[in-house]
Amino acid sequence: MKKVFLAPILALALGISACGNNEKKAAETTATETETPAVETTVPGIENVTLSNTWTVEGNDQMKFNTELIRVKAGEPVEITFKNVGEMPKESMGHNLIVLQPGIDLPTFGAEAAAARDSDYIPKTSLSSIIAHTKLLGPGEEDKITFTLEKGVYTYLCSFPGHYGIMQGKIVAE
């Protein structure tokens, strides 16, 4: 009779201890992943993008770039022509293109940019985060920027208030 009661208790004890170890391992894995953020070295789908250091990117009234992946050769000048193909006025739907240093916190940058109306949403407090930027463009306007990148992955975005969350892309310099 004692054997009948002892077997379920032993099985329960083993089950609980096994679950505790998995939770501990999961916590250790999460802590390790949190402590060492992954450095982005490539972007899925970039192998299907043409390698070129001359690009034309368009922004529209739907707050979209027509190109969200750009592939360039590192160490050589990159030239991007940016065009606002939208029709809405600059005051309500202006666009720019800003290339950022790797690792910049986008929500923080976006908040600083939104507060920088007097400088066309280029935050003076974050100039060290910016590699290059166009001017703020209204409908039918265009601007050209030239810069050189080291090997890595760079985010580009529009800093007009509310746009950076969906109006962004990646440049992979290889």
PyMOL commands that set and color helices and strands:
alter all, ss='L'
color gray80, all
select helices_A, chain A and resi 2-35+46-48+90-93+106-114+117-119+124-129
alter helices_A, ss='H'
color red, helices_A
select strands_A, chain A and resi 54-59+69-72+77-84+98-100+130-133+142-148+152-157+168-173
alter strands_A, ss='S'
color yellow, strands_A
deselect
rebuild
show_as cartoon
